[in-house]
Every structure is written in C-alpha cells, then in structure tokens.
C-alpha cells in the first residue's frame, strides 16, 4: 500500500462516477428511460474494453477460471442494476438508496474474513466514517407515497449483496487476470442482459431519440464505463476494504456539480455527509 497507484485510480473513479451521477438525470428527464440508459452503458463498455485490451497488446485472459470470474462479476453488477430499476418502481427511493448504498459493508466483511485484509487505526476510522458518509449522502426526502408489501425491500437487499460481492470477486480475480480482461467480461455480461432492459422499458411512452436523449446518454454513460475500468485498476492495486468505501463517496462530486450546474442546495443531511466524507478521504489516503 506504500505505492499510491491505487489511490490515483480510486480518486479517478470517484471523480468520473461523481460527474456521471450529476449528469445522468439529463437524458432521463428529457424522455430517455433509465432502462435504455442501461443498454447504452453496456454498448459504451465495448470501446472502453477494446481500448484497454489494445494497451496490453490484446492480452485477454481466456482460461476457464478467468472467464468464470469475469462473467460472474459482470452479471452481479449488471444484474443488480436491472433489479434496482424494478425495486424503484414499487418501493420508496428514500429507503432503497440508503440500504443499497451500504454495499461496501459486504465487501469489507468478505475481504477481512477471506482475504485477511488489515489496516491501521487511522484508516479504520476513515473506513467507518466513509460508511457513515455514504449513508448520509444517499438520503432522499420522503415523498409521502404509501408503501405496499415487502418485495421492494427484498429486491434492495439482493442488490446490496450483489454489488458488495461483485467488488470482492473483482479483487480475488485480480491476481489471476488483468483488469482489462475483467472489464471485457463485464462488458460481455452487460450486453447479454440488454434484452431484459428492453423488456422492462415502457415503449407506450414517447422516447427521446434526439441529442438530449440517446446521444446525451452515450456521452454521459461513457463516464460510467471508463470509471469501471479504473475501478478494476484500483481494486487490483489497493485493498478492497479501502478502495470500495472511498469510490462510493462519488456522490460528494455529484452534489458539488449539482450545486454549480443546477443551483441546488444540498439537504442538511447530505451536507453533513459531505463533511464526513472529506474527513474520511483524508484519513484513508494515508
């Protein structure tokens, strides 16, 4: 951990995903549904994975174990995104997001128990503050809608587990396969799930196929795709118990950009989360 390569990659992920979070509502509010946004993201993963492989002279790991790890990690992330879409249709976002946002807890537990990752007191405090900050940053004010049933909660817990396990799988795959291959198989698995995203799309509603819709989605989702590659790099060179909580603080960038672009003041709870996040980043970047 003396080599700060992991930190550079983790910060890059945080910035890219933070900008993505601030801009993602542009195509959605313009009439381009999130389910099709997923499909666009899957396609933007193609050039990212190909450029990455080109940089390592097309050294794609294609042994059985690498394919299994890569596809499994990709399906966990992509499948979790599709399940989240369904959960948001039937459940309250102000409860869903705080639950799902704490998925780094799963990664941390797995990494400590199975990978025996350890760190000092200062970084441990930073990790704890990061988890608290993530909870605050994911706050959504209640909208007064009634809550029916518990299926949405079950779906939220499933996504929470899937995303936490995904980061752990990428970490354990790092010693046997390069990050470029992990990105390639994630792309492949996300493409496989596109039909499900299309099925979930309500085509009875007019869809914006113009610049503010599909074309804006391509540009914005490219940030997400590039960010995933750096996420794989960060997990390769750094400890999962530090990298995952740190990059999960991307909403800090989102809130700052939203303030600049849309003049939207953060809720006091979210602002508190930002302060805690800055402290945690300082502590974890030891």
Long-range contacts (C-beta under 8 A, 24 or more apart in sequence): 1-119, 1-238, 1-239, 1-242, 3-237, 5-233, 5-237, 5-238, 6-233, 6-234, 6-236, 6-237, 6-238, 6-239, 6-242, 6-243, 7-238, 7-285, 9-230, 9-231, 9-233, 9-234, 9-237, 9-238, 10-230, 10-234, 10-238, 10-242, 10-243, 10-246, 10-247, 11-246, 12-227, 12-230, 12-234, 13-227, 13-230, 13-231, 13-234, 13-247, 13-250, 14-246, 14-247, 14-249, 14-250, 14-252, 14-253, 15-250, 15-253, 16-223, 16-224, 16-226, 16-227, 16-230, 17-223, 17-224, 17-227, 17-247, 17-250, 17-253, 18-250, 18-251, 18-252, 18-253, 18-254, 18-256, 18-257, 19-223, 19-253, 19-254, 19-257, 20-220, 20-221, 20-223, 20-224, 20-227, 20-250, 21-250, 21-251, 21-253, 21-254, 22-253, 22-254, 22-257, 22-258, 22-261, 23-220, 23-223, 23-257, 24-220, 26-212, 26-216, 26-220, 27-208, 27-212, 27-213, 27-214, 27-216, 27-217, 27-220, 30-208, 30-212, 30-213, 30-216, 31-205, 31-206, 31-207, 31-208, 31-213, 32-207, 32-208, 32-209, 32-212, 32-213, 32-214, 32-216, 32-217, 33-201, 33-202, 33-205, 33-207, 34-85, 35-82, 35-85, 35-197, 35-198, 35-200, 35-201, 36-197, 36-198, 36-201, 36-207, 36-214, 36-217, 37-217, 37-221, 38-78, 38-81, 38-82, 38-85, 38-190, 38-194, 38-197, 39-194, 39-197, 39-198, 40-214, 40-217, 40-218, 40-221, 41-190, 41-221, 41-224, 41-225, 42-78, 42-187, 42-190, 42-191, 42-193, 42-194, 42-197, 43-191, 43-218, 44-218, 44-221, 44-222, 44-224, 44-225, 45-183, 45-186, 45-187, 45-190, 45-191, 45-225, 45-228, 46-187, 46-191, 48-183, 48-187, 48-222, 48-225, 48-226, 48-228, 48-229, 49-180, 49-183, 49-184, 49-186, 49-187, 49-229, 52-179, 52-180, 52-183, 52-184, 52-229, 53-180, 53-181, 53-184, 55-180, 56-178, 56-180, 59-178, 59-180, 59-181, 60-180, 60-181, 60-184, 61-176, 61-177, 61-178, 61-181, 62-181, 65-176, 66-173, 66-176, 66-177, 66-181, 66-185, 67-185, 69-169, 69-172, 69-173, 69-176, 69-177, 69-182, 69-185, 70-173, 70-177, 70-181, 70-182, 70-184, 70-185, 70-186, 70-188, 70-189, 71-185, 71-188, 71-189, 72-169, 73-166, 73-169, 73-170, 73-173, 73-182, 73-185, 73-186, 73-189, 74-185, 74-186, 74-187, 74-188, 74-189, 74-190, 75-189, 75-192, 75-193, 76-162, 76-163, 76-165, 76-166, 76-169, 77-162, 77-163, 77-166, 77-186, 77-190, 78-186, 78-189, 78-190, 78-193, 79-162, 79-193, 80-158, 80-159, 80-162, 80-163, 80-166, 82-193, 82-196, 82-197, 82-200, 83-155, 83-158, 83-159, 83-162, 84-155, 84-156, 84-159, 85-197, 85-200, 86-155, 86-200, 87-152, 87-155, 87-156, 87-159, 90-148, 90-149, 90-151, 90-152, 90-155, 91-147, 91-151, 91-152, 91-153, 91-155, 91-156, 92-142, 92-143, 92-145, 92-147, 92-152, 93-140, 93-143, 94-139, 94-140, 94-141, 94-142, 94-143, 95-147, 95-153, 95-156, 96-152, 96-156, 97-138, 97-139, 97-140, 98-135, 98-138, 98-139, 98-140, 99-153, 99-156, 99-157, 99-160, 100-138, 100-156, 100-159, 100-160, 100-163, 101-134, 101-135, 101-137, 101-138, 101-248, 102-131, 102-134, 102-135, 102-160, 103-159, 103-160, 103-161, 103-163, 103-164, 103-167, 103-248, 104-130, 104-131, 104-134, 104-164, 104-167, 104-244, 104-245, 104-248, 105-131, 105-164, 106-160, 106-161, 106-163, 106-164, 106-165, 106-168, 107-164, 107-165, 107-167, 107-168, 107-171, 107-240, 107-241, 107-244, 108-240, 108-241, 108-244, 108-245, 110-164, 110-165, 110-168, 110-240, 111-168, 111-171, 111-239, 111-240, 111-241, 112-241, 114-168, 114-172, 115-171, 115-172, 115-240, 117-239, 117-240, 117-241, 119-239, 119-241, 119-242, 120-286, 122-283, 122-286, 123-242, 123-283, 123-284, 123-286, 125-283, 126-242, 126-279, 126-280, 126-281, 126-282, 126-283, 126-284, 126-286, 127-241, 127-242, 127-245, 127-280, 127-284, 128-280, 129-276, 129-277, 129-279, 129-280, 129-283, 130-245, 130-246, 130-248, 130-249, 130-277, 130-280, 130-281, 130-284, 131-245, 132-273, 132-276, 132-280, 133-249, 133-252, 133-273, 133-274, 133-276, 133-277, 133-280, 134-245, 134-248, 134-249, 134-251, 134-273, 135-273, 136-269, 136-270, 136-272, 136-273, 136-276, 137-249, 137-251, 137-252, 137-255, 137-270, 137-273, 137-274, 137-277, 138-251, 139-267, 139-269, 139-270, 139-273, 141-267, 167-235, 167-240, 167-243, 167-244, 168-240, 170-231, 170-232, 170-235, 171-235, 171-240, 174-232, 174-235, 174-236, 178-236, 179-229, 179-232, 179-233, 179-235, 179-236, 180-229, 180-232, 182-232, 183-228, 183-229, 183-232, 186-228, 242-284, 245-280, 245-284, 246-280, 246-281, 246-284, 246-285, 249-277, 249-280, 249-281, 252-277, 252-278
